[in-house]
């Protein structure tokens, strides 16, 4: 059994070998789309943080490389410590390599020029607010080295002359960058450079915005295609934090994206089952006997439903299974895991830690906990159906406050016996009373959900 998953392996010769979330259709669609773009073009893959964008991007990159595209992967979050995103972007171009020959020599020559200008620009912060339309207004008539020296050093001449030099240097950067990319075809690659930018929504706001500006103003060139994985809602919040809450953040971002693609949602049960396999829990579940053998199916069914209601990201779900692994480690093989209850407590601890603590302390009643669950998107249906009834029954069976439990069941009995009220609610009350008889008979004298909760708290400490 594992307590932390390694990064998912995506073989270059078989990108979909471990595609448990069935990303293949989306990846193949996107690969076919990118095959038609010549650039300049910016494609945004929009999905909330933690929903598997990075895995999809890595599969897409491998698929395109199979089709002989030159791809560059750039993790923006890992480099947002630098002052100027341009430096980080250009540095990634060093990974492009050619078979020795004229194309390689020409590429390196132009890239060297791009690096020099980038260094000069980064030192002076010359293009903050520069517009793409102005960058090609002036031809560079002198040797680049002389211009770069003026730009990087203290420019003492007229401000207008300095600005013209800056424009000239930037045009030189764009020209050399375009010329460098043009060597891909000469070196046996496809025409377009596919530049992946990942984790943009996790960057500090100013870095994210500056990175978008750099792409728009300096990389809007032939045969360069950008694929940005973003959480557009989070990115909008970053824009608002810089330009103000009243700014039109959606319109601002629309300037940078030529096309947006929403990543399809995953099948929750399939994802949960895959996580259990990757964590090495299958054999442990198989080894359980009697009623315990159903622990795996119970966890898959109930946790998947609860994860959807609590709107847990894929990363959050992975952390939840880490918590389950720790809980199972503390549970002897011949003891009940109480998978249905544990599913609820893990999801609650992950999404609503204060409610989890209040429930364990007894300051949050079972009724109030179920009402809170009912208020979540999709929660009403879950509470009304069998999953919600079983979760509520387990919580009631383990609540040490006998008077509160009796009052809860008295309310259910009154509702069931009444000839008034919603028939569906009365039917649910009857089912709840039936569950009580079964669960109390098997658990009441040895069951306290705080035991499971304490294991989950240990798991959280382990995880954090």
C-alpha positions in Angstrom: 0.0 0.0 0.0 1.3 3.5 -0.9 0.7 6.7 0.9 1.7 9.0 -1.9 1.4 8.5 -5.7 4.3 9.0 -8.1 3.7 11.1 -11.1 1.6 9.2 -13.7 3.8 7.6 -16.3 3.0 8.7 -19.9 5.2 6.7 -22.2 6.3 8.7 -25.3 5.5 5.7 -27.5 2.1 5.0 -26.0 0.7 8.1 -24.3 -2.6 6.4 -23.4 -1.2 3.3 -21.7 -2.3 4.6 -18.3 -5.3 6.6 -19.4 -7.7 5.5 -16.6 -9.7 8.7 -16.9 -10.4 8.2 -20.7 -8.7 11.4 -21.8 -7.9 9.8 -25.2 -10.9 11.2 -27.1 -10.2 14.8 -25.9 -6.5 14.5 -26.5 -6.9 13.2 -30.1 -9.5 15.9 -30.8 -7.1 18.6 -29.6 -4.2 17.0 -31.5 -6.2 17.0 -34.7 -7.1 20.7 -34.1 -3.6 21.8 -33.4 -2.4 20.0 -36.6 -4.5 22.5 -38.6 -3.1 25.6 -36.9 0.0 27.4 -38.3 0.2 30.1 -35.8 0.2 32.6 -34.4 -2.5 31.0 -32.2 -3.3 30.7 -28.5 -5.5 27.8 -27.3 -6.7 27.9 -23.6 -7.6 24.6 -21.9 -10.0 25.8 -19.2 -10.7 23.7 -16.1 -10.6 24.3 -12.3 -7.3 23.7 -10.5 -6.7 20.1 -9.6 -8.9 18.6 -12.4 -6.2 16.8 -14.3 -5.1 19.5 -16.8 -1.4 18.7 -16.4 -2.0 15.0 -17.2 -4.0 15.9 -20.3 -1.3 18.3 -21.4 1.4 15.7 -21.0 -0.6 13.2 -23.1 -1.2 15.9 -25.7 2.4 16.8 -25.8 3.4 13.1 -26.3 0.8 12.7 -29.0 2.0 15.7 -30.9 5.6 14.6 -30.6 4.6 11.3 -32.2 3.4 13.4 -35.1 6.9 15.0 -35.4 5.9 18.4 -33.8 8.5 20.2 -31.7 7.0 20.9 -28.3 8.1 22.9 -25.4 6.7 22.4 -21.9 6.8 25.3 -19.4 5.6 25.2 -15.8 4.8 28.8 -15.1 4.2 28.2 -11.3 7.7 26.8 -10.9 9.3 29.9 -12.4 7.1 32.7 -11.1 10.0 33.8 -8.8 11.7 35.5 -11.8 11.1 39.2 -12.3 10.4 39.0 -16.1 8.5 36.1 -17.6 10.3 36.7 -20.9 13.5 35.4 -19.4 11.8 32.1 -18.4 10.0 31.7 -21.7 13.2 32.2 -23.8 15.2 29.9 -21.6 12.9 27.0 -22.4 13.8 27.3 -26.1 17.2 26.0 -25.2 15.7 22.5 -25.0 15.1 22.5 -28.7 17.8 20.5 -30.4 18.5 19.5 -34.0 20.7 16.9 -35.7 23.9 18.7 -36.5 23.7 20.6 -39.7 22.9 24.0 -41.2 19.5 24.2 -39.6 21.0 23.7 -36.1 23.7 26.3 -36.8 21.1 28.9 -38.0 18.7 28.2 -35.1 21.5 28.6 -32.5 22.6 31.9 -34.2 19.1 33.4 -34.0 18.5 32.1 -30.5 21.7 33.7 -29.3 20.5 37.0 -30.6 17.1 36.5 -28.9 18.9 35.7 -25.6 21.0 38.9 -25.8 18.0 41.1 -26.4 16.0 39.3 -23.7 18.8 40.0 -21.2 18.8 43.7 -22.1 15.1 43.9 -21.9 15.0 42.2 -18.6 17.6 44.5 -17.1 15.7 47.6 -18.0 12.0 46.4 -18.1 11.7 48.1 -21.4 8.4 46.8 -22.8 6.0 47.1 -19.9 2.8 48.3 -21.7 4.3 48.1 -25.2 1.8 47.4 -27.9 2.3 44.7 -30.6 1.5 47.2 -33.3 4.4 49.4 -32.5 7.1 46.7 -32.5 7.6 46.5 -36.2 7.6 50.3 -36.9 11.3 50.7 -37.2 14.0 48.7 -39.0 17.2 47.9 -37.1 19.9 49.7 -39.2 22.8 49.2 -37.0 24.5 46.2 -35.5 22.5 44.6 -32.7 25.3 44.5 -30.2 25.5 48.3 -30.3 21.8 48.7 -29.7 21.8 46.1 -26.9 24.7 48.0 -25.2 22.7 51.2 -25.3 19.6 49.5 -24.1 21.3 47.6 -21.3 23.4 50.5 -20.1 22.4 54.0 -19.0 20.7 55.7 -22.0 21.7 59.3 -21.8 20.3 60.6 -25.1 16.9 62.0 -25.9 14.0 60.0 -24.5 12.5 59.6 -27.9 15.7 58.2 -29.3 15.8 55.7 -26.4 12.3 54.6 -27.1 13.0 54.1 -30.8 16.0 52.0 -29.9 13.8 49.9 -27.6 11.3 49.3 -30.4 14.1 48.4 -32.7 15.6 45.9 -30.3 12.2 44.3 -29.8 11.6 44.1 -33.5 15.0 42.4 -33.8 13.9 39.9 -31.0 10.7 39.0 -32.9 12.5 38.7 -36.2 15.2 36.4 -34.8 12.6 34.4 -32.9 10.6 33.9 -36.0 13.7 33.0 -38.0 14.8 30.5 -35.4 11.4 28.7 -35.4 11.5 28.6 -39.2 14.5 26.2 -38.9 12.2 23.5 -37.5 11.1 22.5 -41.0 14.6 22.7 -42.3 15.6 20.3 -39.5 13.0 17.8 -40.4 10.3 18.8 -37.9 6.7 20.1 -38.6 6.4 23.8 -39.3 4.8 24.8 -35.9 6.4 25.1 -32.5 3.8 24.0 -29.9 4.5 25.9 -26.6 2.7 24.4 -23.6 2.3 26.7 -20.6 1.0 24.9 -17.5 -0.1 25.9 -14.0 -0.6 29.6 -15.0 -3.6 30.0 -12.7 -1.4 29.1 -9.6 1.1 31.9 -10.3 1.2 35.2 -8.4 -1.2 37.6 -10.2 1.4 40.0 -11.6 3.5 37.2 -13.1 0.5 35.6 -14.7 -0.6 38.9 -16.3 2.9 39.8 -17.4 3.3 36.3 -19.0 0.2 36.8 -21.0 1.3 40.2 -22.1 4.7 38.8 -23.2 3.0 36.1 -25.3 0.7 38.6 -26.9 3.2 41.2 -27.7 6.4 39.3 -28.5 5.4 35.7 -29.5 2.5 36.5 -31.8 4.5 35.1 -34.7 4.1 32.7 -37.6 4.4 29.0 -36.7 4.2 29.5 -32.9 1.2 28.0 -31.2 0.6 28.3 -27.5 -1.5 25.9 -25.4 -2.3 27.4 -22.0 -3.8 25.2 -19.2 -5.7 27.6 -17.0 -8.5 28.0 -14.5 -10.2 31.0 -16.1 -12.1 31.8 -13.0 -8.9 32.0 -10.9 -7.2 33.9 -13.7 -10.0 36.4 -13.7 -9.5 36.9 -10.0 -5.8 37.6 -10.6 -6.7 40.2 -13.2 -9.2 41.8 -10.8 -6.6 41.9 -8.0 -4.2 43.9 -10.3 -6.6 46.1 -12.2 -9.5 46.3 -9.7 -12.7 44.5 -9.0 -14.7 46.7 -11.4 -12.5 45.8 -14.4 -13.9 43.6 -17.2 -11.7 40.6 -16.5 -13.4 38.3 -19.0 -13.0 40.9 -21.8 -9.4 41.4 -20.8 -8.6 37.7 -21.0 -10.4 37.3 -24.3 -7.7 39.4 -25.9 -5.2 36.7 -25.3 -7.1 33.5 -26.2 -8.1 32.7 -29.8 -10.0 29.6 -28.7 -11.1 28.1 -25.4 -11.7 24.4 -24.7 -13.3 23.0 -21.5 -11.8 19.8 -20.3 -14.6 17.1 -20.0 -15.5 15.9 -16.5 -14.3 12.5 -15.4 -16.3 9.5 -14.3 -16.1 9.7 -10.5 -16.4 6.0 -9.8 -13.9 5.1 -12.4 -11.5 7.6 -11.0 -11.9 6.4 -7.4 -11.4 2.8 -8.5 -8.3 3.8 -10.3 -6.9 5.6 -7.3 -7.4 2.6 -5.1 -5.5 0.5 -7.6 -2.7 3.0 -7.9 -2.4 3.2 -4.1 -2.0 -0.6 -4.0 -5.2 -1.2 -2.0 -6.8 -3.8 -4.2 -5.0 -6.8 -2.6 -5.8 -5.4 0.9 -9.5 -5.2 0.1 -9.5 -8.7 -1.5 -8.0 -10.1 1.6 -10.9 -9.0 3.8 -13.5 -11.7 4.5 -17.3 -11.8 5.3 -19.0 -8.5 5.3 -15.7 -6.8 5.2 -15.2 -7.8 1.5 -17.8 -5.1 0.6 -15.7 -2.3 2.0 -14.1 -1.5 -1.4 -17.4 -1.3 -3.3 -18.9 0.8 -0.5 -16.1 3.2 -0.5 -16.1 3.6 -4.3 -19.8 4.2 -4.4 -20.2 6.5 -1.5 -17.0 8.4 -1.7 -17.5 9.0 -5.5 -21.0 10.4 -4.8 -19.8 12.6 -1.9 -16.8 13.9 -3.8 -19.1 15.1 -6.5 -21.4 16.8 -4.0 -18.5 18.4 -2.1 -17.0 19.3 -5.5 -13.6 17.9 -4.7 -10.9 18.4 -7.3 -8.9 15.4 -8.6 -6.0 16.4 -6.4 -8.2 16.7 -3.4 -9.6 13.2 -4.1 -6.1 11.8 -4.3 -5.4 13.3 -0.9 -8.6 11.7 0.4 -7.4 8.3 -0.7 -4.1 9.0 1.1 -6.1 9.6 4.2 -8.0 6.3 3.6 -4.7 4.5 3.3 -3.6 5.7 6.7 -7.0 4.8 8.2 -6.7 1.3 6.7 -3.2 1.0 8.1 -4.7 1.7 11.6 -7.6 -0.8 11.1 -6.9 -4.5 11.8 -7.9 -6.8 8.9 -10.6 -8.5 11.0 -12.2 -5.2 12.0 -14.9 -3.1 10.3 -13.5 -0.3 8.2 -17.0 1.4 8.2 -16.3 2.4 4.7 -19.6 4.3 4.2 -19.0 6.4 7.3 -15.3 6.9 6.6 -16.2 8.1 3.1 -18.4 10.9 4.5 -15.9 11.8 7.3 -13.0 12.0 4.9 -14.9 14.2 2.4 -16.2 16.4 5.2 -12.7 16.8 6.8 -11.3 17.7 3.4 -13.9 20.3 2.4 -15.3 21.5 5.7 -12.8 20.9 8.5 -14.7 23.1 11.0 -17.9 21.1 10.5 -15.9 17.9 10.9 -14.5 19.1 14.2 -17.9 20.3 15.4 -19.4 17.0 14.6 -16.7 15.2 16.5 -17.1 17.5 19.5 -20.9 17.0 19.5 -21.6 20.7 18.9 -22.9 19.9 15.4 -25.9 17.5 15.5 -26.4 14.8 13.0 -29.6 16.6 11.8 -27.7 19.8 11.2 -24.9 17.9 9.4 -27.4 16.3 7.1 -29.1 19.7 6.4 -25.7 21.2 5.5 -25.0 18.2 3.1 -28.5 18.7 1.7 -27.7 22.4 0.9 -24.8 21.5 -1.4 -25.2 21.2 -5.2 -26.7 17.7 -5.7 -26.8 17.2 -1.9 -30.6 17.1 -1.7 -30.8 14.1 -4.1 -28.0 12.3 -2.2 -29.6 12.9 1.2 -33.0 11.7 0.0 -31.7 8.5 -1.5 -30.1 5.4 0.0 -26.5 6.9 0.4 -27.8 9.8 2.5 -30.0 7.6 4.6 -27.1 5.2 5.4 -24.7 8.0 6.2 -27.3 9.6 8.5 -28.0 6.2 10.2 -24.3 5.5 10.8 -23.8 9.0 12.3 -26.9 8.4 14.6 -25.6 5.0 15.6 -22.3 6.5 16.7 -23.6 9.7 18.3 -22.9 9.4 22.1 -25.7 11.9 22.9 -28.5 9.5 23.5 -31.2 12.1 24.2 -30.4 13.8 20.9 -30.5 10.5 19.0 -33.8 9.5 20.6 -35.3 12.9 19.7 -34.1 12.5 16.1 -35.8 9.1 15.8 -38.9 10.3 17.5 -39.3 13.0 14.9 -38.9 10.3 12.2 -41.5 8.1 13.8 -44.0 10.9 14.1 -43.4 11.7 10.4 -43.9 8.1 9.3 -47.1 7.6 11.3 -48.5 10.9 10.2 -51.1 10.9 7.4 -49.8 14.4 6.4 -46.7 15.7 4.8 -44.7 14.8 1.7 -45.1 11.0 0.8 -41.5 10.9 -0.2 -40.4 12.3 3.2 -42.6 9.8 5.0 -41.2 6.9 2.9 -37.7 8.1 3.8 -38.5 8.2 7.5 -39.7 4.6 7.3 -36.5 3.5 5.6 -34.4 5.3 8.2 -36.2 3.5 11.0 -35.5 0.2 9.2 -31.8 1.1 8.9 -31.7 1.9 12.6 -32.8 -1.6 13.5 -30.1 -3.2 11.4 -27.2 -0.9 12.2 -27.9 -0.6 15.9 -28.1 -4.4 16.2 -24.7 -4.8 14.6 -22.9 -1.7 15.9 -24.4 0.1 18.8 -22.4 -1.5 21.6 -19.1 -1.1 19.9 -19.4 1.8 17.5 -18.5 5.4 17.9 -17.8 7.5 14.8 -15.3 9.5 16.7 -13.0 6.5 16.5 -13.0 6.7 12.7 -12.7 10.5 13.0 -9.6 10.3 15.2 -7.9 8.0 12.6 -8.8 10.6 9.9 -7.2 13.3 12.0 -4.0 11.2 12.2 -4.2 10.8 8.5 -4.4 14.6 8.0 -1.4 15.1 10.2 0.5 12.5 8.2 -0.5 14.1 4.9 0.3 17.7 5.9 
